[in-house]
Amino acid sequence: MGIIKVTGSSFEQDVLKADTPVLADLWAPWCGPCIALGPTIEELAKDYEGKVKVVKINIDEHPELATRYSVMSIPTLLVFNKGEVVEQLIGLVPKARIEAKIKPYI
């Protein structure tokens, strides 16, 4: 499945109604730490394929989603479980820390 690019119109179906936990990466193309986190997000998408849905949300294209979840800094990672935000990480964080946040929901 890989990483899914989510839009405002696909957010409800792709994230809120997902059958599995969702790791959402809220980012922007001009953000250096966001770009640096990209390969880690790709690894997580491969490592947890079928167990966790990994999505990317470009906050420049979909600012309403950033506002909805009070995103003040990027990158922000949100873990959704059954349509609710259950975990949040802000900044360039190591893979192990992200895994520690998603594993309880698998």
C-alpha distances in whole Angstrom, upper triangle without the diagonal:
4,7,8,11,13,17,20,19,16,17,18,15,12,14,18,17,13,14,13,14,13,14,15,16,19,20,22,22,26,25,26,25,21,21,22,19,16,16,16,13,11,13,12,8,8,11,10,7,8,11,10,8,9,10,13,16,19,22,24,23,22,25,26,23,24,27,26,25,28,26,29,28,25,22,22,19,19,18,18,19,19,20,22,22,23,23,23,23,25,25,24,23,23,20,22,23,19,19,22,21,18,19,22,19,17
4,6,10,13,16,19,20,16,16,19,17,13,14,18,18,15,16,14,14,12,12,13,13,16,17,19,19,23,22,22,21,18,17,18,16,13,12,13,10,7,9,9,6,7,10,10,7,10,12,10,8,7,9,11,14,16,20,22,21,21,23,24,21,22,26,25,24,26,24,27,25,21,19,19,17,17,16,17,19,20,20,22,21,22,21,21,21,22,22,21,20,20,17,19,20,17,17,20,19,16,18,21,19,17
4,7,9,13,16,17,14,14,16,15,11,12,16,17,14,16,14,14,11,10,10,10,13,13,15,16,19,19,19,18,15,15,16,13,10,11,12,8,7,10,9,6,9,12,11,10,12,13,10,8,5,5,7,10,13,16,18,17,17,20,21,18,19,22,22,20,23,20,23,21,18,16,16,14,14,14,15,17,19,18,20,19,20,19,18,18,19,19,18,18,18,16,19,19,16,16,19,18,16,18,21,19,17
4,6,10,13,13,10,10,13,12,8,10,14,14,12,15,14,14,11,10,9,10,12,13,15,16,20,19,21,20,16,16,18,16,13,14,15,11,11,14,13,10,12,15,14,12,13,14,12,8,6,5,6,9,11,15,17,15,14,18,18,15,17,20,20,19,22,20,23,21,18,16,16,14,14,15,15,17,18,17,18,18,20,19,19,19,20,20,20,20,21,19,22,22,18,19,22,20,17,20,22,19,19
4,7,10,11,9,9,13,12,9,11,14,16,14,17,17,16,12,12,10,10,10,11,12,13,17,17,19,18,15,15,18,16,13,15,16,12,12,16,15,12,15,18,17,15,17,18,15,11,9,6,5,6,8,11,13,11,11,14,15,13,15,18,18,17,20,18,20,19,16,15,15,14,15,16,16,18,19,17,19,18,21,20,19,19,19,20,20,21,22,20,23,23,19,21,23,21,19,22,24,22,21
4,7,8,6,6,9,10,7,8,11,13,12,16,16,15,12,12,9,10,10,12,13,15,18,18,21,20,16,17,20,18,15,18,18,15,15,18,17,15,18,20,18,17,18,18,15,11,10,6,6,5,8,10,12,10,9,12,12,10,12,15,15,15,17,16,19,19,16,15,15,14,13,14,14,17,17,15,16,16,19,19,18,19,19,20,21,22,23,22,24,23,20,21,24,21,19,22,24,21,21
4,5,5,6,9,10,9,10,13,14,15,18,19,18,15,15,12,12,11,13,13,15,18,19,22,21,18,19,22,20,18,21,21,18,19,22,21,18,22,24,22,21,21,22,18,15,14,10,9,7,8,10,11,8,7,10,10,9,12,14,13,15,17,16,19,19,17,17,16,16,15,17,16,19,19,16,18,18,21,21,20,21,21,22,23,24,26,25,28,26,23,25,27,24,22,26,27,24,24
4,6,5,8,10,10,11,12,14,15,19,20,19,16,16,13,14,12,14,15,17,20,20,24,23,20,21,24,22,21,24,24,21,22,25,23,21,24,26,24,23,23,23,20,17,16,12,12,9,10,10,12,9,6,9,8,7,10,12,11,13,15,15,18,19,18,18,17,17,16,17,16,19,18,15,17,17,20,21,20,21,21,23,24,26,28,27,29,28,24,26,28,25,23,27,27,25,26
4,6,7,8,9,11,12,13,14,18,19,19,17,18,15,17,16,18,18,20,23,24,27,26,23,24,27,25,23,26,26,22,23,26,25,22,25,27,25,23,23,24,21,17,17,14,14,12,13,14,15,12,10,13,11,10,14,15,14,16,19,19,22,23,21,21,20,20,18,19,17,19,18,15,18,19,22,23,22,24,25,26,27,28,30,29,31,30,26,28,30,27,25,28,29,25,26
4,6,6,6,8,10,10,11,15,16,16,14,15,13,15,15,17,18,20,23,23,26,25,22,23,26,23,21,24,24,20,20,23,21,19,22,24,21,20,19,20,17,14,14,11,12,11,13,14,16,13,11,14,13,11,15,17,15,16,19,19,22,23,21,20,19,18,17,17,15,17,16,14,16,17,20,21,21,23,23,25,26,27,28,27,29,28,24,25,27,24,22,25,26,22,23
4,6,5,5,7,9,10,14,14,14,11,13,10,13,12,15,17,19,22,22,25,24,20,22,24,21,20,23,22,18,19,22,20,18,21,23,20,19,19,19,16,12,12,10,10,9,12,13,15,13,10,13,11,9,12,14,12,12,16,16,19,20,18,18,16,15,13,14,12,14,13,10,13,13,17,18,17,19,20,22,24,24,26,24,26,25,21,23,24,21,19,22,23,20,21
4,6,6,5,6,8,12,14,14,12,14,13,15,15,18,20,23,26,25,28,27,23,25,27,25,23,26,25,21,22,25,22,20,23,24,21,20,19,19,16,13,14,12,14,13,16,16,19,16,13,15,13,11,14,15,13,14,17,18,21,23,21,21,19,17,15,14,12,13,11,9,11,13,16,18,19,21,22,25,26,26,28,26,28,26,23,24,25,22,20,23,23,19,20
4,6,6,5,7,10,12,13,12,14,13,16,17,20,22,24,27,27,29,28,24,26,28,25,23,25,24,21,21,23,21,18,21,23,20,18,17,17,15,12,13,12,14,14,17,18,21,18,16,18,16,14,17,19,16,17,20,21,24,25,23,22,20,19,16,15,13,13,12,10,13,15,18,20,20,23,24,26,27,27,28,26,28,27,23,24,25,22,20,22,23,19,19
4,6,6,6,9,10,11,9,11,10,13,14,17,19,21,25,24,26,25,21,23,24,21,20,21,21,17,17,20,17,15,18,19,16,15,14,14,12,9,10,8,11,11,15,16,19,17,15,17,16,13,16,18,16,16,20,19,23,23,21,20,18,16,14,13,11,12,12,10,13,14,16,18,18,20,22,23,24,24,25,23,25,24,20,20,23,20,17,20,20,17,17
4,6,5,9,9,8,6,9,8,12,13,16,19,21,24,23,25,23,20,22,24,20,19,21,20,16,18,19,17,15,18,19,16,15,14,14,11,8,9,8,11,11,14,15,19,17,14,16,15,12,14,16,14,13,17,16,20,21,19,18,15,13,11,10,7,9,9,7,9,10,13,14,15,17,19,21,22,22,23,21,23,21,18,18,20,17,15,17,18,14,15
4,6,9,10,9,9,11,11,14,15,19,21,24,27,26,28,26,23,25,27,23,23,25,23,20,21,23,20,18,21,22,19,18,17,16,13,11,13,12,14,14,17,17,21,19,16,17,15,12,15,16,13,13,17,17,21,22,21,20,17,15,12,11,7,8,7,4,7,9,12,14,16,18,21,23,25,24,25,24,25,23,20,20,21,18,16,19,18,15,16
4,7,9,10,10,13,14,17,18,22,24,27,30,29,31,29,26,28,29,26,24,26,25,21,22,24,21,18,21,22,18,17,15,15,13,11,14,13,16,16,20,21,24,22,19,21,18,16,18,20,17,17,20,21,25,26,24,23,21,18,15,13,10,9,7,6,10,13,15,17,19,22,24,26,27,27,28,25,26,25,22,22,23,20,17,19,19,15,16
4,5,7,7,11,12,16,17,21,23,26,29,28,29,27,24,26,27,23,22,23,22,18,19,20,17,15,18,18,15,14,12,11,9,8,11,11,15,16,19,21,24,22,19,21,20,17,19,21,18,18,21,21,25,25,23,22,20,17,14,12,9,8,7,7,11,13,14,16,18,20,23,25,26,24,25,23,24,23,19,19,20,18,15,16,17,13,13
4,7,9,13,14,18,20,24,27,29,32,30,32,30,26,28,29,25,24,25,23,20,20,21,18,16,18,18,14,13,10,9,9,9,12,14,17,19,23,24,27,26,23,25,24,20,23,25,22,21,24,24,28,28,26,25,22,19,16,13,11,9,8,9,12,14,15,17,20,22,25,27,27,26,26,23,24,23,20,19,20,18,14,15,15,12,11
4,6,10,12,16,19,22,25,27,30,28,29,27,24,25,26,22,21,22,20,17,17,18,14,13,15,14,11,10,8,6,6,6,10,12,16,18,21,23,26,25,23,25,24,20,22,24,21,20,23,23,26,26,24,22,20,16,14,11,9,7,8,10,12,13,13,15,17,19,22,24,24,22,22,20,20,20,16,15,16,14,11,12,12,9,8
4,7,10,13,16,19,23,25,28,26,27,24,21,23,23,20,19,20,18,15,16,16,13,12,15,14,10,11,10,7,5,6,9,11,14,16,20,21,24,24,21,23,22,18,19,21,19,17,20,20,23,23,21,19,16,13,10,7,6,5,7,9,10,10,10,11,13,15,18,21,21,19,19,17,17,16,13,12,13,11,8,9,10,6,7
4,6,10,12,15,19,21,24,22,23,21,18,20,20,17,16,17,15,12,14,15,11,10,14,14,11,11,11,9,6,5,6,7,10,12,16,17,21,20,18,19,19,15,16,19,17,15,18,17,20,20,18,16,13,10,8,6,5,7,9,9,10,9,10,10,12,13,16,18,19,17,18,16,17,16,12,12,14,11,8,11,12,9,10
4,7,10,13,16,18,21,19,20,17,15,16,17,13,13,14,12,9,11,12,9,9,13,13,10,11,12,11,7,6,5,6,8,11,14,15,19,19,17,18,18,14,15,18,16,14,16,15,18,17,15,12,10,7,6,5,7,9,12,12,12,10,10,9,10,10,13,14,15,14,14,12,14,13,9,10,12,10,8,11,13,11,11
4,6,9,13,15,18,16,18,16,12,15,16,12,12,14,13,9,12,14,11,11,15,15,14,14,15,14,10,8,6,5,6,7,10,12,15,15,13,14,15,11,11,14,13,11,14,12,15,14,12,10,8,6,5,6,8,11,13,12,12,10,12,10,10,10,12,13,14,14,16,14,16,15,11,13,15,12,11,15,16,14,15
4,6,10,12,14,12,14,12,9,11,12,9,9,12,11,8,11,13,11,11,15,16,15,16,18,17,13,11,8,6,5,6,8,10,13,14,13,13,15,11,11,14,14,12,14,11,14,12,9,7,6,5,7,9,11,15,17,15,15,13,14,12,10,10,10,11,11,12,14,13,16,14,11,14,16,13,13,17,18,17,18
4,7,11,13,11,13,12,8,11,13,11,11,14,14,11,14,17,15,15,19,20,19,19,21,20,16,14,11,9,6,5,6,6,10,11,10,10,12,9,7,11,12,10,11,8,11,9,7,6,5,6,8,11,13,17,19,16,16,13,15,13,11,10,10,10,12,13,16,16,19,17,14,17,19,16,16,20,21,20,21
4,7,9,7,10,9,6,8,11,10,9,13,13,11,14,17,16,16,19,21,20,21,23,22,19,17,13,11,7,6,5,6,8,10,10,11,13,11,9,13,15,13,13,10,11,9,6,5,7,9,11,14,16,20,22,20,20,17,19,17,14,12,11,10,11,14,16,17,20,18,16,19,21,19,19,22,24,23,24
4,6,6,9,10,7,8,12,11,11,15,16,14,16,19,19,19,22,24,24,24,26,26,22,20,16,13,10,8,5,6,6,9,10,10,14,13,11,14,16,16,15,12,13,11,8,8,10,13,15,18,20,24,26,23,23,20,23,20,17,16,14,13,13,16,19,19,23,21,19,22,24,22,22,26,28,27,28
4,6,8,10,7,7,11,12,11,14,16,15,16,19,20,19,22,24,24,24,27,27,24,21,18,15,11,11,8,9,8,10,13,14,17,16,15,18,20,19,19,16,16,14,11,10,13,15,18,21,23,26,29,26,26,24,26,23,20,19,16,15,15,18,20,20,24,23,21,24,26,25,25,28,30,29,30
4,6,9,8,8,11,13,13,16,18,17,18,21,22,22,25,27,27,28,30,30,27,24,21,18,15,14,10,11,10,12,15,15,18,18,16,19,21,20,20,16,15,13,10,11,14,17,20,23,25,29,31,29,28,25,27,25,21,19,17,14,14,18,20,22,25,24,22,26,28,26,27,30,32,31,32
4,6,5,6,9,10,11,14,15,15,17,20,20,21,23,25,25,26,29,28,25,23,19,17,14,13,11,11,11,14,15,15,18,17,15,18,20,19,18,14,13,10,7,8,11,14,17,21,23,27,29,27,26,23,25,22,18,16,13,11,11,14,17,19,22,21,19,22,24,23,24,27,29,29,30
4,5,5,6,9,10,13,14,15,16,18,19,20,23,24,25,26,29,29,25,24,20,19,15,16,14,14,15,17,19,19,22,21,18,21,23,21,21,17,16,12,10,9,13,15,19,22,25,28,31,29,28,25,26,23,19,16,14,10,9,13,15,17,20,20,19,22,24,23,24,27,29,29,30
4,5,5,6,9,11,11,12,15,16,17,18,21,22,22,24,27,26,23,22,18,17,14,15,14,14,15,18,19,19,22,20,17,20,22,20,19,15,14,11,8,7,10,12,16,19,22,25,28,27,26,22,23,20,16,13,10,7,6,9,12,14,17,16,15,18,20,19,21,24,26,26,27
4,5,5,6,10,10,10,12,15,15,16,18,20,20,21,24,23,20,19,15,14,11,11,10,11,13,15,16,16,19,17,15,18,20,18,17,14,14,10,7,5,9,10,14,17,19,23,26,24,23,20,21,18,15,12,10,8,7,10,13,14,17,16,14,17,20,18,19,22,25,24,25
4,5,5,8,10,10,11,14,15,16,18,19,21,21,24,24,21,20,16,15,12,13,12,14,14,16,18,18,21,19,18,21,23,21,21,17,17,14,11,9,12,13,17,19,22,25,28,27,26,23,24,21,18,16,14,11,9,12,14,14,18,18,16,19,22,21,21,24,27,26,26
4,6,7,8,10,11,13,14,16,17,18,20,21,25,24,21,20,17,16,14,16,15,17,18,20,21,21,24,22,20,23,25,22,22,19,19,15,12,10,13,14,17,19,23,26,29,28,27,24,24,21,18,15,13,10,7,10,11,12,15,16,15,17,20,19,20,23,25,26,26
4,6,5,6,9,10,11,13,15,15,17,18,21,20,18,17,13,13,12,14,14,15,17,19,20,20,22,20,18,22,23,20,20,17,17,14,11,8,10,10,14,16,19,22,25,24,23,20,21,17,15,12,11,9,6,8,9,9,13,13,11,14,16,16,16,19,22,22,22
4,5,5,6,9,10,11,13,14,15,16,20,19,16,15,12,11,10,12,12,15,17,18,18,20,22,19,18,22,23,21,22,18,19,16,12,10,12,12,15,16,19,22,25,24,24,21,22,19,17,15,14,12,10,11,12,11,15,15,13,15,18,17,17,20,23,22,22
4,5,5,6,9,10,11,12,14,15,19,19,17,16,13,13,12,16,16,19,20,21,22,23,26,23,22,26,26,24,25,22,23,19,16,13,15,14,17,18,21,23,26,26,26,23,23,21,19,16,16,14,11,12,11,10,14,15,13,14,18,18,17,19,23,22,22
4,5,5,6,9,10,10,12,14,17,17,14,14,11,13,13,16,17,19,21,22,22,24,25,22,21,25,25,22,23,20,22,18,15,12,14,12,15,15,18,21,24,24,23,21,20,18,16,14,14,13,10,9,8,6,10,11,9,11,14,14,14,16,19,19,19
4,5,5,6,9,10,11,12,15,14,12,11,8,9,9,12,14,17,19,19,19,21,22,19,19,22,22,20,21,18,20,17,14,11,12,10,12,13,15,18,21,20,20,18,18,16,15,13,14,13,11,11,10,8,12,12,9,11,14,13,12,15,18,17,17
4,5,5,6,9,10,10,14,14,12,11,8,10,10,14,16,19,21,21,21,23,25,21,21,25,25,23,25,22,23,21,17,14,15,13,16,16,18,20,23,22,23,21,21,19,18,17,17,16,14,14,13,11,14,15,12,13,17,16,15,17,20,19,18
4,5,5,6,9,10,14,14,12,12,10,13,14,17,19,22,24,24,24,26,28,24,24,28,27,25,27,24,25,23,19,16,17,15,17,16,19,20,23,24,24,22,21,19,19,17,18,17,15,14,12,9,12,14,11,11,15,15,14,15,19,18,17
4,5,5,6,8,11,11,9,10,8,11,12,16,18,21,24,24,23,25,26,22,22,25,25,22,24,22,24,21,18,16,15,12,14,13,15,17,20,20,20,18,18,16,16,15,17,16,14,13,11,8,10,12,9,8,12,12,10,11,15,15,13
4,6,6,6,9,9,7,7,6,9,11,15,17,20,23,22,22,24,25,21,22,25,24,22,24,22,25,22,19,17,16,13,14,13,15,16,19,19,20,19,19,17,17,17,18,18,17,16,15,11,14,15,12,11,15,14,12,13,17,15,14
4,6,5,9,10,10,10,9,12,14,18,20,23,26,25,25,27,28,25,25,29,28,26,28,26,28,26,23,20,20,17,18,17,18,19,21,22,23,22,22,20,21,20,22,21,19,18,16,13,15,17,14,13,16,17,14,15,18,17,15
4,6,9,9,9,11,11,14,16,20,23,25,28,28,27,29,30,26,26,30,29,26,29,26,29,26,23,20,20,17,18,16,18,18,21,22,23,21,21,19,20,19,21,21,19,17,15,11,12,15,12,10,14,15,12,12,15,15,13
4,6,5,6,8,9,12,15,19,22,24,27,27,26,28,28,24,25,28,27,24,27,25,27,26,23,20,19,16,16,13,15,15,17,19,20,19,18,17,18,18,21,21,20,18,16,12,13,15,12,10,13,13,10,10,13,12,9
4,5,6,7,8,12,15,18,21,24,27,26,25,27,28,24,25,28,27,25,28,26,29,27,24,22,21,17,17,15,16,16,18,19,20,20,20,19,20,21,23,23,22,20,19,15,17,18,15,13,16,16,13,13,16,14,11
4,6,7,10,13,17,20,23,26,29,27,26,28,28,25,26,29,27,25,28,27,30,29,26,24,23,19,18,15,15,15,16,17,19,20,19,20,21,22,25,26,25,23,22,18,19,20,17,15,18,17,13,13,15,13,10
4,7,10,13,17,20,23,25,28,27,26,28,27,24,25,28,26,24,27,25,28,27,25,22,21,17,16,13,13,12,13,15,17,17,16,17,19,20,23,24,23,21,20,16,17,17,14,12,14,14,10,10,12,9,6
4,6,10,13,16,19,21,25,24,22,24,24,20,21,24,22,20,23,22,25,24,21,19,17,13,12,10,10,10,12,13,14,14,14,14,15,16,19,21,20,18,18,14,15,15,12,11,13,12,8,9,11,9,7
4,7,10,13,17,19,22,21,19,21,21,18,19,22,20,18,22,20,23,22,20,18,16,13,12,10,10,10,12,12,14,14,15,15,16,17,19,20,20,19,19,16,17,17,14,13,16,14,11,13,15,12,11
4,7,10,14,16,19,18,17,19,20,16,17,20,19,17,20,18,21,19,17,14,13,10,10,9,10,12,14,14,15,14,15,14,14,14,16,17,17,16,16,14,16,16,12,12,15,13,11,13,16,14,13
4,7,10,13,15,14,13,16,16,13,14,17,16,15,18,16,19,18,15,13,12,10,10,10,11,13,15,14,15,14,16,15,14,15,16,17,17,17,18,16,18,18,14,15,18,16,14,17,19,16,16
4,7,9,12,11,11,13,14,11,12,16,16,14,16,14,17,15,12,10,10,9,10,12,13,16,18,16,17,15,17,16,14,14,14,15,15,16,17,16,19,18,15,17,19,17,16,19,21,19,19
4,6,9,8,7,9,11,8,9,12,13,12,14,12,14,14,11,10,10,10,11,13,14,17,18,16,16,15,18,16,15,15,14,15,16,17,20,19,22,20,17,19,22,19,18,22,23,21,22
4,5,6,6,8,11,9,9,12,14,14,15,12,14,13,10,10,11,12,13,16,17,21,22,19,20,18,21,19,17,16,15,15,16,18,21,21,24,22,19,22,24,22,21,25,26,25,25
4,5,5,5,8,7,6,9,11,11,12,9,11,11,9,10,10,12,13,17,17,21,22,19,19,17,20,19,16,16,14,15,17,19,22,22,25,23,20,23,25,22,22,26,27,25,27
4,6,6,9,10,9,11,14,14,14,12,13,13,11,12,14,16,17,20,21,25,26,23,23,21,24,23,20,19,17,17,19,21,24,25,28,26,24,26,28,26,26,29,31,29,30
4,6,9,10,10,12,14,15,16,14,16,16,14,15,15,17,18,21,21,24,25,22,22,21,24,23,21,21,20,20,21,24,26,26,29,28,25,27,29,27,26,30,31,29,30
4,5,6,7,9,10,12,13,12,14,15,14,14,14,15,15,18,18,21,22,19,19,18,21,21,19,19,18,19,21,23,26,26,28,26,23,26,28,25,24,28,29,26,28
4,5,5,6,9,10,10,9,11,13,12,14,13,15,15,18,18,22,23,19,19,18,21,20,18,18,17,18,20,23,26,26,29,26,24,26,28,25,25,28,29,27,29
4,5,5,6,9,10,10,13,15,15,16,15,16,15,18,17,20,21,17,17,16,20,20,18,19,18,20,23,24,27,27,30,27,24,27,28,25,25,28,29,26,28
4,5,5,6,9,8,12,13,13,14,12,13,12,14,14,17,17,14,14,13,16,16,15,16,16,18,20,21,24,24,26,24,21,23,25,21,21,24,25,23,24
4,5,5,6,5,8,10,10,11,9,11,11,14,14,18,19,16,15,13,16,15,13,14,13,15,17,19,22,23,25,22,20,23,23,20,20,24,25,23,25
4,5,5,6,8,11,12,14,12,14,13,16,16,20,20,17,16,14,17,17,15,16,15,17,20,22,25,26,28,25,22,25,26,22,23,27,27,25,27
4,6,8,11,14,14,16,13,14,12,15,14,17,17,14,12,11,15,15,14,16,16,19,22,23,26,26,27,24,22,24,25,21,21,25,25,23,25
4,6,9,11,12,13,10,11,9,12,11,15,16,13,11,9,12,12,10,13,13,16,19,19,22,22,24,21,18,21,21,18,18,22,21,20,22
4,6,9,11,13,10,12,11,14,15,18,19,16,14,12,14,13,11,13,12,15,18,19,22,23,25,21,20,23,23,19,20,24,24,23,25
4,6,7,9,7,10,10,13,15,18,20,17,15,12,15,13,10,11,9,11,15,16,20,21,22,19,17,21,21,18,19,23,23,22,25
4,7,9,8,12,13,16,18,22,24,21,19,16,18,16,12,12,9,11,14,16,20,22,23,20,19,23,23,20,22,25,26,25,28
4,6,7,10,12,16,18,22,24,22,20,17,18,15,12,10,7,7,11,13,17,19,21,18,17,21,21,19,20,24,25,25,27
3,5,8,11,15,17,21,24,21,20,17,18,15,12,10,7,6,9,11,15,16,19,17,15,19,20,18,19,22,24,23,25
4,7,10,13,16,20,22,20,19,16,17,14,11,8,6,5,7,9,12,14,16,14,13,16,18,16,17,20,22,21,23
4,6,10,13,16,19,17,16,12,13,11,7,6,4,6,9,10,13,14,16,13,11,15,16,13,14,18,19,19,20
4,7,10,13,16,15,13,10,11,8,6,5,6,8,10,9,12,12,14,11,8,12,13,10,11,14,16,15,17
4,6,10,13,11,10,6,8,6,5,7,9,12,13,13,15,14,15,13,10,12,13,9,10,13,14,13,15
4,7,10,10,8,6,6,5,6,9,12,14,16,14,15,14,15,12,9,11,11,8,7,10,11,9,11
4,7,6,5,4,6,7,9,12,15,18,19,18,19,17,18,16,13,14,14,11,9,12,12,9,11
4,5,5,7,6,9,12,15,18,21,22,20,21,19,19,18,15,14,15,11,9,11,10,7,9
4,6,9,9,12,15,18,21,24,26,24,25,23,23,21,18,18,18,15,13,15,13,10,12
4,7,9,12,14,17,20,23,24,23,25,23,24,22,19,19,19,16,14,17,16,12,14
4,6,9,11,15,17,21,23,22,23,22,22,20,17,18,18,14,13,16,14,12,15
4,6,8,11,14,17,19,18,20,19,19,17,14,16,15,12,11,14,13,11,15
4,7,11,14,17,19,17,19,18,17,15,13,14,13,9,9,12,10,9,13
4,7,10,14,15,14,15,15,14,11,10,11,10,6,8,11,10,10,13
4,7,10,12,11,14,14,14,11,9,12,12,8,10,14,14,13,16
4,7,9,8,10,11,12,9,8,11,11,9,11,14,15,15,18
4,7,7,11,13,14,11,10,14,14,12,15,18,19,19,21
4,6,10,12,14,12,11,15,16,14,16,19,21,22,23
4,7,9,12,10,10,14,15,14,16,19,21,22,23
4,7,8,7,7,10,11,11,13,16,18,19,20
4,6,5,7,9,10,11,13,15,17,19,19
4,5,5,6,9,10,11,12,15,16,16
4,5,5,6,9,10,10,13,15,15
4,5,5,7,9,10,12,14,15
4,5,5,7,9,11,12,13
4,5,5,6,9,10,10
4,6,6,7,10,11
4,6,7,8,10
4,6,6,7
4,5,5
4,6
4
